[in-house]
């Protein structure tokens, strides 16, 4: 089967998943409500107590919320695939003359679309609480694209998990146990300067920290007079993040396709 046919099949599956979101708007409502709540809580409750040298805390906060939200949004991929497996929809797809990778490509692509909607809503909320983009339009667009690209790579991990576990509930619980500490042991909400030494090292090499730092740099939400932490990952956050994206895709795309064939044949 040609690559163009596989991409066409993937686009059809992606359309199917996006239509599902439109018909079940509760999915989108709850997906956007959580980051809005985080923005309001951190901006108004914790904002006055957290000092970030040289920059407004709200401008420091919003890129971190973006990173956390798009990563949590990737769990939709795993939960969706687990749900399709449970209902037998994957077996129906297997009976059709379509690419084996189309279901996975369509699922991960549709979740990028969902993340775009969520980022738009969060951006508007951020603007209301005082966040501003202080860079060029091109740099800001690059920041949003990097966030979406990183989330897309995480979606392939979730796709693999969704094909391994028996139900969407297990996906949600398992992913929460991993993603929650991953997004908090990072520079998403507070600077890592006062972290204990071990946690500080983990946080500064955490790819969530690098994608957050890259977004802050590209949005102009940093103070150039404040030195960057002495870690290569945060001195070159865009390059470090792209490295993780490539690595995750190289590992989990073939793993997910293999698991799809194996799981769907049970």
ABEGO torsion letter per residue (X at the ends): XBAAAAAAAAAAAAAAAAAAAAABAAAAAAAAAAAAAAAAAAAAAAAAABBBBGBBAAAAAAAAAAAAAAAAAAAAAAAAAAAAAAAGAAAAAAABBBBAAAAAAAAAAAAAAAAAAAAAAAAAAAAAAGBBBABBAAAAAAAAAAAAAAAAAAAAAAAAAAAABABAAAAAAAAAAAAAAAAABBAAABBAAABBAAAAAAAAABAAAAAAAAAAAAAGABBAABBBBBBAAAABAAAAAAAAAAAAAAAAAAAAAAAAAAAAAX
